[in-house]
Every structure is written in C-alpha cells, then in structure tokens.
Amino acid sequence: VADALAAVLAGAVGPHAGAWDLSGEIPGDVLRALGARGVLCAAVPAEYGGHGLSALTNGELTAGAGVLCGSTRSVMTSQGMAAWSVQRFGDDKQRTDLLGRLTGGELAAVCFSETRAGSDLSAIGTRITEEDGGIVVDGRKVWATAAAYADLLLVMGRHGAGAAVAVVPASAPGVTVERIPAPLGCRAAGHSDINLDSVRLPKEALLVGSQLPASMLATIALTYGRLSVAWGCVGILRACLAAAAGHVRDREQFGTPLADHQLVARHIADLYTLERTATHACERAADSWDRQAPSLASDAVLAKYVAAGNAAEGSTRAVQVLASAAARDGHVVARAYRDAKLMELIEGTSEISQLILARRALEEAL
Ligand SMILES: Cc1cc2nc3c(=O)[nH]c(=O)nc-3n(C[C@H](O)[C@H](O)[C@H](O)COP(=O)(O)OP(=O)(O)OC[C@H]3O[C@@H](n4cnc5c(N)ncnc54)[C@H](O)[C@@H]3O)c2cc1C
C-alpha cells in the first residue's frame, strides 16, 4: 500500500513543486485528489476509511513527500494531525463521520496558535462556550497551516476550567480565513490567520474527549505533528543530499569534479551524516509510537529537534556546495533552505524542545 501511495504522491506533485512555491498555491483539486486517496492521513485505521499505516511506514511516506514538496508535506502534516486528534478525542460517531470525510477528500487545519499564545498555549484566549444546547466559538487564531484550503478547522479554545477542541466548518457563519501573504518557506502550504466571530455550532462539534488541561491537550495533538515534521525534515535532507551529490559529480572546477576537492567532500559527508542521524531518530520515535511506549512523546520531541536542526544545517551545506546554482528562487535547494528554517519554529520551537528534553534527561539521571 505504501508504495502505491508514494506513487500517487509523486504523480500528483510531478515537477510542479517549484512553480507552486513561486505562486504560493497548490491547486485545490490536486490536494483533494490526494485526500480522497487517503494519502494525506494514511495512518487512519481501515475501519474509518484509512490505510492504517504504521508510524514507521507513514513516516517514510511523509519523508517522500518532504523530498518532493515542503508545502504538500506541510498540508499532509496538518491533515494527519487533525485526523489523529479526531481519532484520539472523538467518540465513535465523531470518528466515523469526521475520519470518513478526512479520508474522502475534505481537508483540515489545526488552529492552536494565537497572537499572544505561541510557545505558551496555556495563554490562549479563544473561548468555546456551551449555549442553548450548542456551542459558540469566539477568538482569533494565527498561522494555521493549510487553513486556506481547509473545509474543517480544529480549533482549540478555553472550555470550562480547561481547554477543548471544536471542529469548525470553514464555511460556518462568523468564520473568516485570511491567507498570510509570502511566508518565508513552505510558501504554498496555505498558512492563514482565522477570525471566529460568535460561531454557533451544534454540540457534536466539540470533540468529546478533548476536554483536558490545555498543555495535556496540546501535547497529545502535537506529538503526531512533531513526528510528522521530523520525517518531513528527513525528506528535506534527502532532497539536499541528492542535489548536492549530483552537482559535485557533474561540475568541474580546477580541472576536476567538485567531489574530488576534499573540503567539498566534507560537506557531502556531513550532509549524509545529518540525513542518517535524523532518520535514525525518526525511526526510533516511530517505533515508540507503534509500541505506544511511555517515552513516545519525548521521543517525538527528540526526533523533531534533531531532524529540524539537521535539516537547517544540511540545507545550508547544500547551498554552499551548489553555490550560485542553488541561489535561484524555485530551485529545490533554495526551497529546502527556506523551508528547513521554519521546521525549527513549528510544533514547538527548538528551545521548547530543549526544555522538554532537559526535563527528560534530569528525570533519567535520577
Ligand atoms: C510556517 C509555520 C506554520 C505553522 N503552522 C501552525 C499550525 O498549523 N497551527 C498552529 O496552531 N500554529 C502554527 N504555527 C505557529 C507555531 O506553532 C508558532 O510559531 C510556534 O509555536 C512559536 O510561537 P511564536 O511564533 O509565537 O514564538 P514565541 O513563542 O513568541 O517564541 C519566540 C522565541 O522565544 C523562544 N521562547 C519562548 N518561550 C521560551 C521559553 N520558555 N524558554 C526559552 N525560549 C523561549 C522561542 O523558542 C522563540 O525562539 C506555525 C508557524 C509557522 C511559522
């Protein structure tokens, strides 16, 4: 199944990633077709319409998307995280309905961040209140990946003494989606800010099991996202390695291929090492997910921290090796360079990852 899904992805993206990056748009019908084939959330169990891929197999699929197109991979991460949140927090009726839609071609975005609540999601101001047998969602979200394409918005808000997630149709009265113009990277991923102005929904829109303290809710949802982003970074590194290896074999300077210059070869060795270590960290975290190991949340943080740092470093090395050949907007390595930096910011910045890893290290040292 995974090979067939990888072929569907490759066929859909084709040679278009550079053009999508320049235009800032992936054609909606391409994303919907990928969604309808279940590629964007391939870990959803078969009983809910998905392919039931293991975290390891889904991870390799995600890395493959990362090789092809950072924006498509970003949409895939959002869709997968939305599906995981429904699977984890929904009751059976919500799972059947919503996962069926997410594996049937509808698209979703995860809306947690706010202007005053980035790293600190406990500071969110959006409110989900129960009123007249339904719910009302009020607030403003920022930087939701894929929201420009999404049919469904998973909105985290204050609810009672804690937090909860409401599934808000993007077409509901009171919802306004404002696309963020010209983001630094993953430029066709449809990042948007969202206004929620007294959005009235039936009570079924509240994910039943999501009524938790904000930090616990965020950690559960973000663990999927962290693992997915980490695999996406492996994809960035593989794209950079392929481009750099091809270039140093083909291009000669001083009468010999660049690969024969030892200072260039060192960059290739380092790129290879960065890709391998990121892959190993991802494999380890995916294995923890598949075994539901107690360490899985911090293993995902470790994988994301390592892979994002490696992708930022590796893409910088690739630019250095290709030099002017990569210094053009739309070139695969130029895209990788811009996309990779963002990976150190999302799903918990590198500093937030370090804080979590420091806590784990201190616990293990006891
Ligand atoms: C491309 C992109 C896609 C995104 N997609 C989504 C999405 O789909 N859904 C969504 O909800 N959000 C999304 N976000 C938002 C993202 O989750 C936040 O940008 C991220 O959590 C960081 O928050 P912030 O930008 O407000 O930075 P801040 O939290 O203001 O942090 C600024 C700096 O301070 C550091 N810092 C903050 N607190 C601490 C601390 N306690 N100790 C040490 N350092 C600290 C940070 O590491 C960072 O370096 C996206 C952002 C980007 C750029």
The ligand as a Tripos MOL2 file, in Angstrom:
@<TRIPOS>MOLECULE
LIG
   53    58     1     0     0
SMALL
NO_CHARGES

@<TRIPOS>ATOM
      1 C1          5.3380   28.0020    8.9580 C.3       1 LIG1
      2 C2          4.5400   27.9330   10.1980 C.ar      1 LIG1
      3 C3          3.4950   27.0440   10.2900 C.ar      1 LIG1
      4 C4          2.6980   26.9990   11.4380 C.ar      1 LIG1
      5 N1          1.6190   26.1530   11.4780 N.ar      1 LIG1
      6 C5          0.8010   26.1850   12.5590 C.ar      1 LIG1
      7 C6         -0.3950   25.3990   12.5890 C.ar      1 LIG1
      8 O1         -0.7040   24.6600   11.6560 O.2       1 LIG1
      9 N2         -1.2140   25.5130   13.6730 N.ar      1 LIG1
     10 C7         -0.9200   26.3240   14.7340 C.ar      1 LIG1
     11 O2         -1.6920   26.3540   15.6870 O.2       1 LIG1
     12 N3          0.2170   27.0600   14.7420 N.ar      1 LIG1
     13 C8          1.0750   27.0270   13.6790 C.ar      1 LIG1
     14 N4          2.2170   27.7980   13.6580 N.ar      1 LIG1
     15 C9          2.5680   28.5990   14.8240 C.3       1 LIG1
     16 C10         3.7300   27.9600   15.5750 C.3       1 LIG1
     17 O3          3.2660   26.8500   16.2900 O.3       1 LIG1
     18 C11         4.3660   29.0190   16.4620 C.3       1 LIG1
     19 O4          5.0000   29.9700   15.6070 O.3       1 LIG1
     20 C12         5.3780   28.4400   17.4290 C.3       1 LIG1
     21 O5          4.7620   27.6740   18.4140 O.3       1 LIG1
     22 C13         6.2090   29.5190   18.1030 C.3       1 LIG1
     23 O6          5.3790   30.5090   18.6190 O.3       1 LIG1
     24 P1          5.6760   32.0530   18.2870 P.3       1 LIG1
     25 O7          5.9530   32.1610   16.8260 O.co2     1 LIG1
     26 O8          4.5910   32.8490   18.8520 O.co2     1 LIG1
     27 O9          7.0450   32.3650   19.0250 O.3       1 LIG1
     28 P2          7.2300   32.7060   20.5890 P.3       1 LIG1
     29 O10         6.5370   31.7200   21.4300 O.co2     1 LIG1
     30 O11         6.9290   34.1400   20.8110 O.co2     1 LIG1
     31 O12         8.7960   32.4790   20.7470 O.3       1 LIG1
     32 C14         9.7610   33.4490   20.2770 C.3       1 LIG1
     33 C15        11.1520   32.9280   20.6570 C.3       1 LIG1
     34 O13        11.2360   32.8120   22.0850 O.3       1 LIG1
     35 C16        11.5840   31.4740   22.4440 C.3       1 LIG1
     36 N5         10.9000   31.0890   23.6790 N.ar      1 LIG1
     37 C17         9.5900   31.2210   24.0020 C.ar      1 LIG1
     38 N6          9.3580   30.7420   25.2330 N.ar      1 LIG1
     39 C18        10.5320   30.2650   25.6950 C.ar      1 LIG1
     40 C19        10.9650   29.6230   26.9050 C.ar      1 LIG1
     41 N7         10.1000   29.3550   27.9000 N.pl3     1 LIG1
     42 N8         12.2720   29.3040   27.0300 N.ar      1 LIG1
     43 C20        13.1440   29.5500   26.0200 C.ar      1 LIG1
     44 N9         12.8140   30.1470   24.8660 N.ar      1 LIG1
     45 C21        11.5290   30.5050   24.7000 C.ar      1 LIG1
     46 C22        11.1250   30.6160   21.2750 C.3       1 LIG1
     47 O14        11.8270   29.3870   21.2230 O.3       1 LIG1
     48 C23        11.4370   31.5350   20.1020 C.3       1 LIG1
     49 O15        12.8050   31.4240   19.7870 O.3       1 LIG1
     50 C24         3.0180   27.8480   12.5310 C.ar      1 LIG1
     51 C25         4.0920   28.7280   12.4380 C.ar      1 LIG1
     52 C26         4.8420   28.7920   11.2960 C.ar      1 LIG1
     53 C27         5.9880   29.7800   11.2250 C.3       1 LIG1
@<TRIPOS>BOND
     1     1     2 1
     2     2     3 ar
     3     2    52 ar
     4     3     4 ar
     5     4     5 ar
     6     4    50 ar
     7     5     6 ar
     8     6     7 ar
     9     6    13 1
    10     7     8 2
    11     7     9 ar
    12     9    10 ar
    13    10    11 2
    14    10    12 ar
    15    12    13 ar
    16    13    14 ar
    17    14    15 1
    18    14    50 ar
    19    15    16 1
    20    16    17 1
    21    16    18 1
    22    18    19 1
    23    18    20 1
    24    20    21 1
    25    20    22 1
    26    22    23 1
    27    23    24 1
    28    24    25 2
    29    24    26 1
    30    24    27 1
    31    27    28 1
    32    28    29 2
    33    28    30 1
    34    28    31 1
    35    31    32 1
    36    32    33 1
    37    33    34 1
    38    33    48 1
    39    34    35 1
    40    35    36 1
    41    35    46 1
    42    36    37 ar
    43    36    45 ar
    44    37    38 ar
    45    38    39 ar
    46    39    40 ar
    47    39    45 ar
    48    40    41 1
    49    40    42 ar
    50    42    43 ar
    51    43    44 ar
    52    44    45 ar
    53    46    47 1
    54    46    48 1
    55    48    49 1
    56    50    51 ar
    57    51    52 ar
    58    52    53 1
@<TRIPOS>SUBSTRUCTURE
     1 LIG1         1 GROUP 0 **** ****
